[in-house]
Amino acid sequence: MIAMSRLIDSILIPTDDSEGALTGAKHAIALASRIGADVHVLSVVAVRSDLDEIAGVVESVYASLEAEAEDAVETVADMVRSHDADLEVTTTVKRGTPFQTIREYATRREIDLIAMGTKGRTGLDRVLLGSVTENVLRTARTPVLAVPPNADPTGIDEITFDGFLLPTDGSDGAEIATDWGIALANRLESMVHTVYSVDTNRVPQANEPGEILQALEHSGEDAIDTVRERAVDTGVSVSGAIATGSPADVILTAATDRDVDLIVMGTHGRTGIGQWFLGSVTENVVRQADVPVFCVPVSAESP
């Protein structure tokens, strides 16, 4: 298994200076400090098509927005330096479509992890996923740490990574997320709890539903055993359970019951079909979770 220092050498923190963005930044800084990763801070000035092309006016507006963006990245950079002076931090302001610019920056700079709040300036409610974060989750080829606003700590020093929840459904996407989760848990000396959902909605009312339910439970036991074996081989403490219910509900309940600090899961499970689609289970978990969700795309390199 590749060492975590090889997997996460750099973390990108997009910011718009909103409370949600700063909450994401705090968790990113805490993680970067624990693993010694370089930090990149990016603010994107959204290019607007509704500005009148009056000489000097458009450029004046963008200059003002860029000045605000510079303040936003410096705010996060100051947070990085205040928390850990040994971390290398790079700040950048760009114009463009926010999610595309974030993705392109991550690709060109070979960023290993994008960490961002789930709500930006337009985020209004916990069940609404910010459009920028959602589009980054849908299109990024690197893992994304999605941090909900209610995960806001009093200080960066209070952020812990002691316990992980690692959901599994036995799919390829879940296996890649398992590798990342165990490698990260090993690096941070964290405990892992894995859970498999037996979704009774998949069991028809006729045609021997008992046999189908039993088959699903066997599949769950196999999936959990796979996670357990990989964790034990790496020296990570692990526990596992099978629960009945819809996958998102099972994951959210397990996260609360186990009081975990982080959920690590793939962006696609058994129904995931392509790069441009975010799995419905992952989307629902990210929308409703009280803790950060480390989302691993199927295109991510498996450790």
BAFI-3210 file (N, C-alpha, C; in Angstrom, 3 decimals, decimal comma, padded with zeros to 6 digits):
// residues 303
n [1|2|3|4|5|6|7|8|9|10|11|12|13|14|15|16|17|18|19|20|21|22|23|24|25|26|27|28|29|30|31|32|33|34|35|36|37|38|39|40|41|42|43|44|45|46|47|48|49|50|51|52|53|54|55|56|57|58|59|60|61|62|63|64|65|66|67|68|69|70|71|72|73|74|75|76|77|78|79|80|81|82|83|84|85|86|87|88|89|90|91|92|93|94|95|96|97|98|99|100|101|102|103|104|105|106|107|108|109|110|111|112|113|114|115|116|117|118|119|120|121|122|123|124|125|126|127|128|129|130|131|132|133|134|135|136|137|138|139|140|141|142|143|144|145|146|147|148|149|150|151|152|153|154|155|156|157|158|159|160|161|162|163|164|165|166|167|168|169|170|171|172|173|174|175|176|177|178|179|180|181|182|183|184|185|186|187|188|189|190|191|192|193|194|195|196|197|198|199|200|201|202|203|204|205|206|207|208|209|210|211|212|213|214|215|216|217|218|219|220|221|222|223|224|225|226|227|228|229|230|231|232|233|234|235|236|237|238|239|240|241|242|243|244|245|246|247|248|249|250|251|252|253|254|255|256|257|258|259|260|261|262|263|264|265|266|267|268|269|270|271|272|273|274|275|276|277|278|279|280|281|282|283|284|285|286|287|288|289|290|291|292|293|294|295|296|297|298|299|300|301|302|303]
n.u [000,841|000,528|002,167|000,477|001,532|002,390|-000,003|-001,562|-000,173|-000,755|-003,288|-006,176|-007,900|-010,759|-012,242|-014,748|-014,917|-017,111|-019,035|-019,428|-017,340|-015,122|-015,440|-014,962|-012,304|-011,041|-011,138|-009,641|-007,157|-006,539|-006,284|-004,200|-002,122|-001,804|-000,840|001,181|000,816|001,099|-000,575|-002,989|-004,691|-007,560|-009,465|-012,240|-013,262|-016,315|-017,132|-019,279|-022,104|-023,983|-023,097|-022,893|-021,236|-019,694|-017,285|-014,562|-016,193|-016,905|-014,379|-013,675|-015,531|-014,762|-012,189|-012,728|-014,044|-011,979|-010,221|-011,632|-011,568|-008,832|-008,537|-010,041|-008,552|-006,235|-007,158|-007,631|-005,048|-003,660|-004,841|-003,792|-001,013|-001,017|-001,865|-000,077|003,052|004,879|003,724|003,520|002,097|000,108|-001,361|-004,036|-005,858|-008,430|-010,249|-013,367|-015,596|-016,694|-016,692|-015,510|-013,057|-011,912|-011,681|-009,974|-007,686|-006,955|-006,297|-004,183|-002,243|-001,803|-003,181|-003,961|-006,158|-009,278|-010,701|-013,612|-016,307|-019,770|-021,619|-021,803|-021,764|-024,377|-025,677|-028,423|-029,824|-029,560|-030,311|-029,886|-027,516|-024,642|-024,240|-021,728|-020,067|-021,453|-021,133|-018,356|-018,026|-019,299|-017,654|-014,903|-011,741|-010,240|-010,203|-012,688|-013,122|-015,920|-017,376|-019,804|-021,779|-022,605|-020,601|-018,864|-016,141|-015,045|-012,374|-009,445|-007,737|-009,432|-010,458|-010,787|-009,698|-010,396|-012,180|-013,532|-016,175|-016,854|-018,669|-019,911|-020,774|-019,827|-019,146|-017,076|-016,518|-016,867|-014,815|-012,494|-012,811|-012,607|-009,910|-008,668|-009,783|-008,812|-006,048|-005,806|-006,797|-004,832|-002,621|-003,429|-003,858|-006,425|-009,617|-011,748|-015,067|-017,160|-020,027|-022,822|-025,637|-028,656|-030,937|-034,230|-036,045|-035,226|-036,100|-038,477|-042,060|-043,042|-042,149|-040,306|-039,170|-037,718|-035,492|-034,139|-033,543|-031,860|-029,745|-028,847|-027,918|-025,800|-024,154|-023,578|-022,123|-019,853|-018,822|-018,230|-016,371|-014,304|-013,491|-012,718|-010,582|-008,690|-008,230|-007,172|-004,844|-003,390|-003,021|-005,015|-007,555|-010,760|-014,309|-017,477|-020,787|-024,029|-026,889|-030,398|-032,252|-032,655|-029,760|-028,588|-029,862|-029,034|-026,269|-026,095|-027,297|-025,543|-023,228|-023,926|-024,534|-022,080|-020,508|-018,628|-015,833|-015,475|-016,753|-016,039|-016,425|-017,336|-018,039|-019,772|-021,865|-023,218|-025,037|-023,815|-022,845|-021,255|-018,750|-019,870|-021,977|-023,328|-023,543|-026,688|-026,895|-024,503|-024,820|-027,095|-026,089|-023,988|-025,513|-026,909|-025,292|-023,686|-021,043|-017,810|-017,520|-015,568|-015,147|-014,663|-013,912|-014,700|-012,759|-010,458|-007,078|-006,398|-005,004]
n.v [-001,190|002,246|004,885|007,304|009,865|009,981|009,862|012,110|014,824|017,404|019,851|021,415|024,357|025,811|029,070|031,475|033,264|032,917|031,755|029,009|028,251|028,890|027,122|024,705|025,225|025,201|022,484|021,397|022,565|021,506|018,791|018,929|019,777|017,570|015,619|016,811|018,150|020,234|023,384|024,804|027,718|028,915|031,378|032,086|034,394|034,792|034,816|037,039|037,228|039,168|041,719|044,976|045,924|048,411|050,848|050,418|050,003|047,287|046,125|047,524|046,577|043,882|044,207|045,136|042,889|041,045|042,116|041,637|038,869|038,415|039,223|037,201|034,822|035,436|035,563|032,846|031,869|033,158|031,840|029,305|029,766|030,682|028,457|026,384|026,965|025,639|024,663|024,798|027,321|028,339|030,958|031,877|033,764|033,621|034,197|032,943|030,120|028,943|026,078|024,753|026,042|025,399|022,620|022,466|023,750|021,972|019,754|020,661|021,428|019,065|018,335|016,579|016,386|017,973|020,291|021,525|023,662|022,716|024,613|027,752|031,249|031,385|029,389|028,183|026,368|023,341|021,055|021,668|021,401|023,199|024,670|024,914|023,185|020,793|020,475|020,245|017,856|016,165|016,166|016,141|014,474|013,741|012,955|014,530|016,498|017,113|019,504|020,051|022,924|022,777|021,430|023,115|024,012|025,375|026,021|025,302|023,552|021,914|020,074|016,717|013,461|010,891|008,753|006,865|006,376|003,872|003,160|000,388|-001,316|-003,344|-002,732|-001,667|001,043|001,389|-000,208|001,164|003,481|002,295|001,513|004,048|005,090|003,331|003,649|006,343|006,258|004,670|006,365|008,470|007,217|006,256|004,830|002,516|002,095|-000,032|-000,300|-002,004|-001,759|-003,432|-003,122|-003,117|-002,291|-003,297|-005,835|-007,890|-008,299|-010,740|-014,046|-015,566|-013,737|-014,017|-015,583|-013,901|-011,779|-013,065|-013,622|-011,053|-010,349|-012,153|-011,149|-008,731|-009,534|-010,586|-008,266|-006,662|-008,297|-008,112|-005,432|-005,533|-007,375|-005,984|-003,778|-004,943|-006,087|-003,803|-002,864|-001,380|-000,577|-002,058|-002,292|-003,799|-003,815|-005,007|-003,425|-002,735|-001,003|002,038|002,917|005,565|006,444|004,476|004,914|007,570|007,263|005,420|006,968|008,886|007,288|006,052|008,190|009,346|011,051|011,441|010,539|008,196|007,565|006,200|008,064|006,834|004,013|000,783|001,576|003,570|005,160|006,783|009,393|011,921|011,885|012,043|009,744|008,849|008,046|008,950|011,686|012,279|011,692|013,563|015,896|015,785|015,060|015,505|015,600|015,888|014,599|012,413|012,115|009,785|009,546|007,295|007,434|007,987|007,246|004,124|003,375]
n.w [000,000|-000,835|000,865|002,970|002,865|000,284|-001,074|-000,298|-000,777|-001,293|-000,730|-001,881|-001,162|-001,911|-001,730|-000,859|001,062|002,649|005,500|005,312|003,573|005,142|007,237|005,898|005,265|007,782|008,545|006,472|006,931|009,440|008,757|006,858|008,498|010,142|008,388|007,005|004,517|001,577|001,137|-000,945|-001,750|-003,227|-004,881|-006,848|-009,176|-010,410|-013,788|-015,291|-017,406|-017,515|-017,226|-018,478|-021,447|-021,060|-021,578|-019,522|-017,269|-016,790|-016,338|-014,079|-012,228|-012,084|-011,086|-008,538|-007,482|-007,617|-005,775|-003,428|-003,533|-003,241|-000,590|000,569|000,058|001,429|004,019|004,602|004,169|006,220|008,356|007,977|008,355|010,981|012,369|011,713|011,123|009,593|007,336|003,809|001,855|-000,870|-002,666|-004,842|-007,249|-009,579|-012,651|-013,889|-014,465|-011,444|-010,490|-012,631|-012,829|-010,374|-010,644|-012,888|-011,898|-009,877|-011,425|-013,103|-011,224|-010,031|-007,684|-004,699|-003,007|-002,732|-000,621|000,747|001,848|002,086|001,620|000,092|-000,588|-001,456|-000,165|001,659|003,243|005,172|003,778|001,207|-001,263|-001,999|-005,219|-006,453|-004,955|-005,403|-008,193|-008,336|-006,926|-008,699|-010,931|-010,354|-010,456|-008,393|-004,853|-002,756|000,056|001,653|003,609|005,976|007,058|009,735|010,944|012,039|013,960|017,143|017,177|015,155|016,424|017,798|016,084|015,277|014,134|014,911|014,618|011,928|009,570|007,346|004,833|002,918|-000,099|-001,482|-004,077|-006,895|-006,632|-003,876|-002,944|-003,775|-002,252|000,246|000,292|000,318|002,690|004,677|004,373|005,071|007,680|008,840|008,632|010,292|012,629|013,307|014,267|012,556|011,495|009,772|007,655|006,278|004,245|004,244|002,036|002,201|000,332|-002,000|-001,991|-003,329|-002,886|-003,429|-004,704|-002,996|-000,873|001,476|000,875|-000,860|000,832|002,614|000,890|000,361|002,881|003,154|001,143|002,312|004,558|003,303|002,095|004,317|005,587|003,746|004,031|006,709|006,659|005,095|006,717|009,070|008,035|007,666|010,142|011,332|013,621|013,609|013,257|012,425|010,938|009,951|008,750|008,513|006,113|004,155|002,263|002,654|005,001|006,807|006,843|007,835|010,340|011,530|011,597|013,478|015,751|016,223|016,648|014,863|013,280|010,644|007,468|005,031|001,710|-001,521|-004,530|-006,174|-006,116|-006,467|-008,404|-009,770|-012,786|-014,366|-014,969|-014,778|-013,072|-009,840|-007,297|-005,883|-003,193|-002,026|-002,519|-000,945|001,596|001,833|001,751|004,170|006,307|009,508|009,870|008,230|004,867|003,153|-000,062|-002,561|-005,894|-008,621|-010,482|-009,173|-008,277|-006,934|-003,761]
ca.u [000,000|001,288|002,078|-000,446|002,260|002,425|-001,340|-002,021|000,919|-001,273|-004,726|-006,708|-009,014|-011,461|-012,913|-015,425|-014,951|-018,361|-018,866|-019,287|-015,999|-014,161|-015,577|-014,206|-010,878|-010,540|-010,905|-008,536|-005,913|-006,276|-005,801|-002,890|-001,149|-001,576|-000,136|002,264|000,517|001,097|-001,924|-003,265|-005,945|-008,022|-010,748|-012,612|-014,186|-017,198|-017,329|-020,711|-022,521|-025,013|-022,487|-022,892|-019,899|-019,410|-015,839|-014,012|-017,090|-016,769|-013,077|-013,708|-016,287|-013,924|-011,067|-013,260|-014,291|-010,689|-009,671|-012,319|-011,059|-007,495|-008,746|-010,553|-007,484|-005,286|-007,763|-007,354|-003,593|-003,291|-005,275|-002,806|000,257|-001,208|-002,024|001,126|003,984|005,704|003,006|003,707|000,792|000,098|-002,660|-004,314|-007,168|-008,657|-011,577|-013,892|-016,719|-016,049|-016,402|-014,573|-011,745|-011,412|-011,290|-008,810|-006,537|-006,573|-005,680|-002,902|-001,280|-001,744|-003,672|-004,388|-007,440|-009,985|-011,469|-014,456|-017,593|-020,886|-022,423|-021,075|-022,517|-025,783|-026,250|-029,467|-030,405|-028,691|-030,684|-029,501|-026,082|-024,188|-024,082|-020,310|-019,605|-022,094|-020,499|-017,009|-018,193|-019,723|-016,697|-013,499|-011,121|-009,530|-011,119|-013,196|-013,569|-017,079|-017,551|-021,075|-021,641|-022,815|-019,382|-017,984|-015,559|-014,640|-011,014|-008,849|-007,139|-010,466|-010,853|-010,165|-009,925|-010,203|-013,041|-014,046|-017,202|-016,523|-019,772|-019,544|-021,803|-019,115|-018,918|-015,728|-016,397|-016,700|-013,491|-011,502|-012,979|-012,083|-008,447|-008,333|-010,166|-007,903|-004,738|-005,901|-006,926|-003,517|-001,755|-003,899|-004,059|-007,854|-010,405|-012,676|-016,278|-017,752|-021,437|-023,452|-027,088|-029,562|-032,048|-035,419|-036,774|-034,772|-036,665|-039,868|-043,026|-043,324|-040,981|-039,375|-038,397|-036,806|-034,249|-033,439|-033,025|-030,729|-028,655|-028,315|-027,151|-024,534|-023,339|-023,119|-021,066|-018,652|-018,293|-017,652|-015,155|-013,259|-012,988|-012,059|-009,287|-007,759|-007,881|-006,308|-003,544|-002,689|-002,878|-006,065|-008,644|-011,962|-015,516|-018,409|-022,162|-025,027|-028,101|-031,502|-032,809|-032,081|-028,327|-028,272|-030,331|-028,164|-024,970|-026,247|-027,558|-024,307|-022,301|-024,349|-024,412|-020,659|-019,864|-017,421|-015,366|-015,353|-017,324|-015,266|-017,249|-017,202|-019,083|-020,682|-021,979|-023,595|-025,819|-023,043|-022,626|-020,389|-017,990|-020,608|-023,116|-023,033|-024,437|-027,748|-026,609|-023,465|-025,402|-027,961|-025,246|-023,314|-026,517|-027,502|-024,342|-023,220|-019,576|-017,271|-017,583|-014,419|-015,771|-013,633|-014,495|-014,264|-011,580|-009,278|-006,127|-006,510|-003,703]
ca.v [000,000|003,483|005,671|008,414|011,064|009,945|010,063|013,479|015,773|018,754|020,037|022,655|024,937|026,909|029,917|032,712|034,017|032,669|030,925|027,622|028,056|028,933|025,857|023,733|025,546|024,779|021,038|021,147|022,963|020,515|017,578|019,221|019,831|016,215|014,778|017,568|018,429|021,618|023,938|025,774|028,429|029,462|032,073|032,275|035,482|034,259|035,657|037,299|037,630|040,204|043,038|045,739|046,193|049,841|051,005|050,633|049,633|045,855|045,870|048,110|045,644|042,704|044,599|045,172|041,508|040,390|042,617|040,870|037,504|038,440|039,248|035,887|033,823|035,809|035,172|031,419|031,706|033,573|030,753|028,225|030,157|030,799|027,124|025,566|027,775|024,768|024,303|025,666|027,756|029,079|031,610|032,196|034,303|033,439|034,442|031,808|029,409|028,436|024,651|024,354|026,588|024,580|021,313|022,645|024,056|020,720|018,882|021,210|021,449|017,693|018,376|015,253|016,454|019,253|020,377|022,702|023,636|022,333|025,814|028,987|032,465|031,222|028,276|028,667|025,356|022,173|020,015|022,128|021,301|024,315|024,258|024,775|021,934|019,677|020,295|019,730|016,446|015,415|016,169|016,035|013,155|013,524|012,966|015,814|016,532|018,002|019,831|020,749|024,107|022,457|020,805|024,240|023,909|026,640|026,270|024,229|022,592|021,014|019,117|015,412|012,432|009,662|007,661|006,940|005,455|003,428|002,363|-000,453|-002,135|-004,355|-002,296|-001,196|002,371|001,232|-000,787|002,237|004,315|001,518|001,639|005,395|005,253|002,581|004,301|007,576|005,869|004,205|007,547|009,306|006,333|006,339|003,603|002,439|001,287|-000,216|-000,663|-002,437|-001,610|-004,358|-002,255|-003,953|-001,831|-004,125|-007,172|-007,915|-008,857|-012,135|-014,791|-015,948|-012,588|-014,430|-016,049|-012,726|-011,046|-013,832|-013,438|-009,706|-010,375|-012,833|-010,190|-007,754|-010,151|-010,667|-006,911|-006,229|-009,098|-007,548|-004,220|-005,940|-007,998|-004,944|-002,951|-005,733|-006,212|-002,523|-002,513|-000,426|-001,156|-002,018|-003,011|-003,780|-004,207|-004,981|-002,757|-002,771|000,301|002,675|003,140|006,882|006,477|003,597|005,585|008,734|006,765|004,834|008,066|009,494|006,317|005,769|009,477|009,391|012,370|011,500|009,471|008,004|006,751|006,450|008,914|005,954|002,648|-000,190|002,182|004,633|004,759|007,635|010,432|013,164|011,655|011,832|008,721|009,420|007,783|009,903|013,028|012,421|011,709|014,861|016,919|015,697|014,656|016,495|015,517|015,914|013,385|012,272|011,465|009,254|009,218|006,016|007,705|008,215|006,143|003,354|003,188]
ca.w [000,000|-000,919|002,092|002,853|002,472|-001,182|-001,596|-000,059|-000,619|-001,484|-000,513|-002,432|-000,419|-002,586|-000,750|-001,244|002,317|003,372|006,696|004,877|003,037|006,248|007,958|005,116|005,376|009,097|008,511|005,548|007,602|010,488|008,102|006,274|009,583|010,645|007,422|006,394|003,108|001,113|001,037|-002,000|-001,494|-004,502|-004,944|-008,246|-009,497|-011,444|-014,957|-015,428|-018,751|-017,421|-017,094|-019,721|-021,975|-021,095|-021,459|-018,190|-016,182|-016,517|-015,739|-012,735|-011,389|-011,851|-010,229|-007,173|-007,069|-007,424|-004,511|-002,387|-003,607|-002,632|000,863|000,970|000,091|002,479|005,295|004,809|004,270|007,582|009,234|007,816|008,987|012,433|012,954|011,503|010,328|008,750|006,114|002,649|001,377|-002,130|-002,874|-006,243|-007,625|-011,013|-013,194|-014,621|-013,855|-010,224|-010,361|-013,682|-012,491|-009,268|-011,193|-013,754|-011,042|-009,222|-012,424|-013,566|-010,122|-009,516|-006,308|-004,250|-002,303|-002,704|000,621|000,646|002,529|001,217|001,379|-000,156|-000,312|-001,786|000,593|002,554|004,111|005,260|002,816|-000,117|-001,500|-002,811|-006,611|-006,778|-004,349|-006,096|-009,496|-008,095|-006,575|-009,890|-012,036|-009,948|-010,566|-007,136|-003,720|-002,272|001,445|001,715|005,024|006,198|007,916|011,146|011,481|012,375|015,293|017,739|016,714|014,366|017,352|018,323|015,045|015,455|013,115|015,688|014,184|010,565|009,111|005,999|004,286|001,782|-000,740|-002,249|-005,444|-007,183|-006,039|-002,435|-002,688|-003,891|-001,066|001,362|000,273|000,763|004,087|005,538|004,305|005,850|009,090|009,261|008,767|011,393|013,788|013,587|014,242|011,435|011,605|008,459|007,723|005,034|004,328|003,569|001,631|002,013|-000,852|-003,122|-001,829|-003,798|-001,942|-003,798|-005,191|-001,940|-000,395|002,538|000,274|-001,399|001,982|003,113|-000,059|000,580|004,132|002,856|000,396|003,288|005,375|002,470|001,907|005,592|005,794|002,880|004,694|007,957|006,330|004,647|007,873|009,951|007,372|007,761|011,544|011,710|014,417|012,778|013,636|011,302|011,236|008,892|009,221|007,567|005,807|002,968|002,499|003,211|006,397|007,596|006,985|008,709|011,692|012,040|011,882|014,748|016,835|016,467|016,939|014,037|012,877|009,188|006,654|003,806|000,820|-002,949|-005,108|-006,890|-005,626|-007,493|-009,475|-010,410|-014,177|-015,157|-014,296|-014,609|-012,208|-008,431|-006,783|-005,049|-001,782|-001,623|-002,526|000,227|002,793|001,875|002,044|005,501|007,344|010,476|009,875|006,867|004,058|002,253|-001,224|-003,467|-007,203|-009,191|-011,315|-008,318|-008,231|-005,699|-003,117]
c.u [000,877|001,098|001,176|000,263|002,391|001,051|-001,813|-000,824|000,418|-002,789|-005,127|-007,922|-009,626|-012,194|-013,599|-015,642|-016,276|-018,078|-018,675|-017,898|-014,958|-014,248|-014,818|-012,716|-010,296|-010,230|-009,747|-007,205|-005,542|-005,711|-004,409|-001,806|-000,803|-000,717|000,982|002,060|000,649|-000,340|-001,981|-004,624|-006,338|-009,358|-011,033|-013,605|-015,040|-017,371|-018,821|-021,031|-023,519|-024,430|-022,442|-021,461|-019,692|-017,932|-015,425|-014,879|-016,899|-015,455|-013,002|-014,431|-015,425|-012,733|-011,505|-013,486|-012,979|-010,013|-010,310|-011,812|-009,658|-007,596|-009,184|-009,437|-006,466|-005,833|-007,457|-005,858|-003,102|-003,696|-004,271|-001,535|000,136|-001,280|-000,758|002,061|004,831|005,024|003,291|002,348|000,946|-001,291|-002,808|-005,719|-007,305|-010,064|-012,049|-015,171|-016,179|-015,721|-015,412|-013,160|-011,106|-010,892|-010,028|-007,551|-006,025|-005,848|-004,289|-001,840|-001,114|-002,084|-004,214|-005,760|-007,989|-010,842|-012,293|-015,743|-018,701|-021,806|-021,500|-021,957|-024,008|-026,431|-027,228|-029,906|-029,573|-029,049|-030,365|-027,989|-025,660|-023,854|-022,617|-019,772|-020,177|-021,410|-019,064|-017,079|-018,532|-018,578|-015,238|-013,000|-010,272|-010,541|-011,486|-013,644|-014,672|-017,445|-018,856|-020,910|-021,814|-021,663|-018,405|-017,452|-015,264|-013,248|-010,470|-008,270|-008,147|-010,905|-010,074|-010,515|-009,759|-011,016|-013,605|-015,217|-016,930|-017,662|-019,287|-020,771|-021,160|-018,817|-017,470|-015,496|-016,163|-015,327|-012,391|-011,580|-012,448|-010,565|-008,004|-008,622|-009,210|-006,513|-004,722|-006,014|-005,590|-002,581|-002,126|-004,132|-005,514|-008,482|-011,404|-013,884|-016,869|-019,193|-021,936|-024,954|-027,796|-030,823|-033,257|-036,264|-036,380|-035,370|-038,125|-040,777|-043,364|-042,016|-039,910|-038,535|-037,400|-035,470|-033,436|-032,809|-031,796|-029,515|-028,009|-027,474|-025,809|-023,593|-022,754|-021,996|-019,762|-018,000|-017,605|-016,370|-013,990|-012,637|-012,196|-010,671|-008,262|-007,315|-006,894|-004,915|-002,708|-002,488|-003,885|-007,153|-009,954|-013,098|-016,494|-019,781|-022,991|-026,287|-029,146|-032,057|-032,201|-030,634|-028,003|-028,682|-029,437|-026,827|-025,071|-026,491|-026,298|-023,296|-022,627|-024,119|-022,950|-019,863|-018,558|-017,078|-015,380|-016,050|-016,505|-016,062|-017,006|-018,318|-020,102|-020,679|-022,381|-024,373|-025,059|-022,647|-021,662|-019,761|-018,868|-021,837|-022,659|-024,033|-025,439|-027,486|-025,580|-024,030|-026,268|-027,164|-024,556|-024,288|-026,896|-026,523|-023,971|-021,696|-019,083|-017,362|-016,435|-014,902|-014,695|-014,292|-013,944|-013,012|-010,321|-008,378|-006,251|-005,129|-003,307]
c.v [001,242|004,281|006,871|009,698|011,141|010,268|011,507|014,354|017,208|018,782|021,401|023,098|026,060|027,751|031,091|033,601|033,874|031,818|029,466|027,322|028,037|027,677|024,754|023,950|025,060|023,277|020,687|021,463|021,953|019,241|017,794|019,223|018,444|015,392|015,519|017,881|019,919|022,088|024,956|026,409|029,163|030,172|032,401|033,424|035,010|035,260|035,795|037,805|038,783|041,607|043,736|046,046|047,690|050,018|051,280|050,136|048,167|045,562|046,425|047,181|044,429|043,025|044,640|043,769|040,771|040,853|041,883|039,431|037,399|038,442|037,870|034,856|034,152|035,471|033,713|031,180|032,092|032,502|029,607|028,557|030,234|029,430|026,302|026,306|026,940|024,406|025,315|026,028|028,620|029,679|032,012|032,764|034,163|033,878|033,193|031,277|028,674|026,950|024,184|024,830|025,794|023,248|021,436|022,944|022,771|019,790|019,377|021,196|020,070|017,662|016,997|015,245|017,866|019,262|021,656|022,541|023,279|023,508|026,996|030,178|032,308|030,066|028,772|027,637|024,092|021,089|020,435|022,080|022,440|023,868|024,082|023,461|020,730|019,414|019,805|018,235|015,607|015,225|015,978|014,597|012,827|013,531|014,392|015,656|017,568|018,241|020,608|021,924|023,811|021,653|021,870|024,109|025,300|027,012|025,080|023,147|021,570|019,962|017,820|014,477|011,055|008,481|007,901|005,985|005,151|002,554|001,526|-001,131|-003,188|-003,967|-001,874|000,175|002,298|000,671|000,272|003,147|003,611|001,635|003,009|005,564|004,550|003,202|005,578|007,269|005,396|005,381|008,376|008,517|006,387|004,953|003,667|001,589|001,188|-000,694|-001,013|-002,346|-002,708|-003,569|-003,118|-003,499|-002,632|-005,530|-007,164|-008,609|-010,316|-012,823|-014,988|-014,765|-012,962|-014,877|-014,881|-011,930|-011,749|-013,667|-012,060|-009,659|-011,070|-011,897|-009,143|-008,292|-010,242|-009,300|-006,410|-007,014|-008,565|-006,314|-004,595|-006,526|-006,954|-004,072|-003,679|-005,861|-004,944|-002,089|-001,499|-001,151|-000,989|-002,778|-002,901|-004,249|-004,161|-004,359|-002,795|-001,370|000,866|003,037|004,482|006,961|005,634|004,285|006,740|008,309|006,193|005,922|008,727|008,546|006,067|007,031|009,613|010,837|012,554|010,300|009,393|007,079|007,127|007,352|008,092|004,579|001,741|000,436|003,296|004,232|005,664|008,759|011,626|012,996|011,401|010,821|009,299|009,194|008,782|011,311|013,250|012,470|013,067|015,965|016,940|015,394|015,822|016,522|015,566|014,555|013,409|011,446|011,060|008,877|007,901|006,206|007,935|006,993|005,428|003,154|001,716]
c.w [000,000|000,359|001,886|002,457|000,959|-001,745|-001,438|000,275|-000,694|-001,336|-001,074|-001,622|-001,254|-001,538|-001,419|-000,012|003,057|004,601|006,319|004,355|004,145|007,105|007,225|005,243|006,699|009,103|007,583|006,201|008,686|009,884|007,523|007,338|010,094|009,693|006,695|004,931|002,795|000,931|-000,101|-001,704|-002,769|-004,326|-006,397|-008,368|-010,670|-012,576|-015,211|-016,825|-018,724|-017,254|-018,450|-020,153|-022,161|-020,786|-020,023|-017,052|-015,794|-015,814|-014,323|-011,763|-011,054|-010,947|-008,770|-006,631|-006,813|-006,141|-003,340|-002,354|-003,004|-001,111|001,364|001,060|001,181|003,862|005,608|004,963|005,659|008,596|009,184|008,579|010,505|013,090|012,852|010,557|009,388|007,429|005,006|002,077|000,131|-002,323|-004,335|-006,382|-009,131|-011,385|-013,924|-014,003|-012,643|-010,234|-011,418|-013,360|-011,357|-009,795|-012,041|-012,943|-010,394|-010,186|-012,808|-012,473|-009,478|-008,023|-005,927|-003,586|-002,396|-001,445|000,600|001,443|001,566|000,928|001,136|000,149|-000,573|-001,029|001,638|003,584|004,066|004,247|001,386|-000,251|-002,412|-004,225|-006,989|-006,231|-005,080|-007,440|-009,365|-007,777|-007,804|-010,886|-011,629|-010,083|-009,343|-006,000|-003,288|-000,825|001,542|003,175|005,219|007,155|009,400|011,740|011,950|013,798|015,849|017,267|015,972|015,275|017,870|017,321|015,221|014,301|013,770|015,175|012,791|010,402|007,656|005,463|003,113|001,212|-001,629|-003,676|-005,636|-006,560|-004,547|-002,099|-002,787|-002,677|000,178|001,444|000,784|002,257|005,037|005,537|005,145|007,340|009,643|009,519|009,997|012,680|014,262|013,593|013,089|011,811|010,209|008,603|006,325|005,215|003,546|003,259|001,310|000,830|-002,083|-003,069|-002,278|-002,791|-002,240|-004,168|-004,122|-001,435|000,695|001,987|-000,268|-000,262|002,553|002,205|000,115|001,857|003,940|002,092|001,338|004,148|004,584|002,319|003,180|005,892|004,956|003,511|005,937|007,668|005,907|005,812|008,784|009,350|007,501|009,201|012,033|012,493|013,657|013,448|012,476|011,701|009,966|009,478|008,114|007,367|004,544|003,256|003,150|004,676|007,298|007,858|007,974|010,155|012,318|012,397|013,210|015,912|017,206|016,782|016,164|013,676|011,368|008,564|005,370|002,892|-000,636|-003,445|-005,887|-006,249|-006,767|-008,641|-010,180|-011,821|-014,923|-014,367|-013,934|-013,739|-010,784|-007,892|-005,797|-003,565|-001,276|-001,540|-001,293|001,521|002,931|002,253|003,524|006,630|008,251|010,558|008,436|006,188|003,051|001,069|-002,228|-004,801|-007,748|-010,046|-010,495|-008,341|-006,898|-005,081|-003,116]
res [m|i|a|m|s|r|l|i|d|s|i|l|i|p|t|d|d|s|e|g|a|l|t|g|a|k|h|a|i|a|l|a|s|r|i|g|a|d|v|h|v|l|s|v|v|a|v|r|s|d|l|d|e|i|a|g|v|v|e|s|v|y|a|s|l|e|a|e|a|e|d|a|v|e|t|v|a|d|m|v|r|s|h|d|a|d|l|e|v|t|t|t|v|k|r|g|t|p|f|q|t|i|r|e|y|a|t|r|r|e|i|d|l|i|a|m|g|t|k|g|r|t|g|l|d|r|v|l|l|g|s|v|t|e|n|v|l|r|t|a|r|t|p|v|l|a|v|p|p|n|a|d|p|t|g|i|d|e|i|t|f|d|g|f|l|l|p|t|d|g|s|d|g|a|e|i|a|t|d|w|g|i|a|l|a|n|r|l|e|s|m|v|h|t|v|y|s|v|d|t|n|r|v|p|q|a|n|e|p|g|e|i|l|q|a|l|e|h|s|g|e|d|a|i|d|t|v|r|e|r|a|v|d|t|g|v|s|v|s|g|a|i|a|t|g|s|p|a|d|v|i|l|t|a|a|t|d|r|d|v|d|l|i|v|m|g|t|h|g|r|t|g|i|g|q|w|f|l|g|s|v|t|e|n|v|v|r|q|a|d|v|p|v|f|c|v|p|v|s|a|e|s|p]
***
